[in-house]
Amino acid sequence: MKNNFRNLELDEYLAATLKDAGYGDVDVQKTPIGTRITLYVTRPGLVIGRKGTGIKDLTTRLEEKFGLTNPQISVLEVSVPELNPKIMCNRIAQLIERGTAFRRAAMWSMNTIMNAGALGVEVAIAGKLRSERAHFEKHSSGVIPKSGDLAEKIVRIGTTSVLTKMGLMGIQLRIALKNELPQDFEFSESATQVDSAYPQTVDGVGAEQSRTAATDAADVDLKPTLADREKTVTPGNTNG
């Protein structure tokens, strides 16, 4: 429980510190040598700094603030930032801070995410949007599972807040990843071998021949029975 709370605080601290670098996520692993921290950002150069000064400074601050033993930080670039909810949440917040209308920022982010190959996206914005009273708006596109095992596997959630002249505004972004969908079926080698053992029919010729052969066999079986009936029932003396 203590480690989970520390990881949550670490995530919030890195999100605020590496905001300009396009912070996406962090992975913390405890090893016998120390603590391995992997940062996922869109601009790794801003994190590393000139001649590694930025990452050295960040390592010192994390060691002093969170008490990490021998932290080893590695920086990786996010391949598709449009499918990362934290990165896109920060982009929406930056657009609103620059004066862009919240509805336009939400629609732009939805189109960008869907064009990147997402299964669905949902943007929820709450706070003092237009007046002194708080409002809530939700925009969605595509398919977004809300419950069940499928929602836990393919839906990623990101939240952030932005302070405007009207007041505090909260943003929540849900992205359903298409590449995380489980396969409906898969081909196995045994099924392929069984199918190849049976002869294939071409344009229904094989099926028609099999039906004709079955009909002829039925007629051959019925002929002896009809002949037997003719032998047993013969015209004769009805008086006995």
ChimeraX attribute file (.defattr): number of C-alpha atoms within 10 A of each C-alpha:
attribute: neighborCount
match mode: 1-to-1
recipient: residues
	/A:1	6
	/A:2	7
	/A:3	9
	/A:4	9
	/A:5	10
	/A:6	13
	/A:7	16
	/A:8	12
	/A:9	13
	/A:10	16
	/A:11	18
	/A:12	11
	/A:13	13
	/A:14	18
	/A:15	21
	/A:16	10
	/A:17	13
	/A:18	16
	/A:19	16
	/A:20	15
	/A:21	17
	/A:22	23
	/A:23	27
	/A:24	25
	/A:25	17
	/A:26	18
	/A:27	12
	/A:28	17
	/A:29	12
	/A:30	12
	/A:31	11
	/A:32	5
	/A:33	10
	/A:34	13
	/A:35	17
	/A:36	18
	/A:37	17
	/A:38	16
	/A:39	22
	/A:40	21
	/A:41	25
	/A:42	21
	/A:43	17
	/A:44	18
	/A:45	15
	/A:46	16
	/A:47	25
	/A:48	18
	/A:49	13
	/A:50	10
	/A:51	8
	/A:52	12
	/A:53	12
	/A:54	14
	/A:55	20
	/A:56	15
	/A:57	13
	/A:58	16
	/A:59	17
	/A:60	13
	/A:61	13
	/A:62	17
	/A:63	14
	/A:64	10
	/A:65	9
	/A:66	12
	/A:67	11
	/A:68	17
	/A:69	15
	/A:70	15
	/A:71	21
	/A:72	17
	/A:73	16
	/A:74	15
	/A:75	18
	/A:76	13
	/A:77	16
	/A:78	20
	/A:79	11
	/A:80	11
	/A:81	19
	/A:82	21
	/A:83	23
	/A:84	22
	/A:85	24
	/A:86	24
	/A:87	24
	/A:88	25
	/A:89	25
	/A:90	23
	/A:91	18
	/A:92	25
	/A:93	23
	/A:94	16
	/A:95	16
	/A:96	20
	/A:97	15
	/A:98	9
	/A:99	10
	/A:100	13
	/A:101	12
	/A:102	20
	/A:103	16
	/A:104	13
	/A:105	17
	/A:106	27
	/A:107	16
	/A:108	12
	/A:109	21
	/A:110	25
	/A:111	12
	/A:112	15
	/A:113	24
	/A:114	18
	/A:115	12
	/A:116	13
	/A:117	15
	/A:118	20
	/A:119	22
	/A:120	20
	/A:121	26
	/A:122	20
	/A:123	23
	/A:124	16
	/A:125	22
	/A:126	16
	/A:127	21
	/A:128	19
	/A:129	21
	/A:130	10
	/A:131	10
	/A:132	10
	/A:133	9
	/A:134	14
	/A:135	13
	/A:136	12
	/A:137	13
	/A:138	14
	/A:139	14
	/A:140	17
	/A:141	17
	/A:142	13
	/A:143	14
	/A:144	19
	/A:145	17
	/A:146	11
	/A:147	9
	/A:148	8
	/A:149	9
	/A:150	15
	/A:151	14
	/A:152	12
	/A:153	14
	/A:154	18
	/A:155	22
	/A:156	17
	/A:157	15
	/A:158	18
	/A:159	18
	/A:160	17
	/A:161	17
	/A:162	16
	/A:163	14
	/A:164	15
	/A:165	7
	/A:166	14
	/A:167	13
	/A:168	14
	/A:169	21
	/A:170	18
	/A:171	22
	/A:172	18
	/A:173	26
	/A:174	24
	/A:175	30
	/A:176	29
	/A:177	19
	/A:178	14
	/A:179	11
	/A:180	12
	/A:181	14
	/A:182	10
	/A:183	7
	/A:184	5
	/A:185	6
	/A:186	5
	/A:187	7
	/A:188	8
	/A:189	7
	/A:190	8
	/A:191	9
	/A:192	10
	/A:193	10
	/A:194	9
	/A:195	10
	/A:196	9
	/A:197	8
	/A:198	8
	/A:199	8
	/A:200	12
	/A:201	11
	/A:202	8
	/A:203	8
	/A:204	9
	/A:205	10
	/A:206	13
	/A:207	12
	/A:208	12
	/A:209	12
	/A:210	10
	/A:211	10
	/A:212	12
	/A:213	10
	/A:214	11
	/A:215	11
	/A:216	11
	/A:217	10
	/A:218	11
	/A:219	10
	/A:220	10
	/A:221	10
	/A:222	11
	/A:223	10
	/A:224	11
	/A:225	10
	/A:226	10
	/A:227	10
	/A:228	10
	/A:229	10
	/A:230	11
	/A:231	9
	/A:232	8
	/A:233	8
	/A:234	8
	/A:235	8
	/A:236	7
	/A:237	6
	/A:238	5
	/A:239	4
	/A:240	4
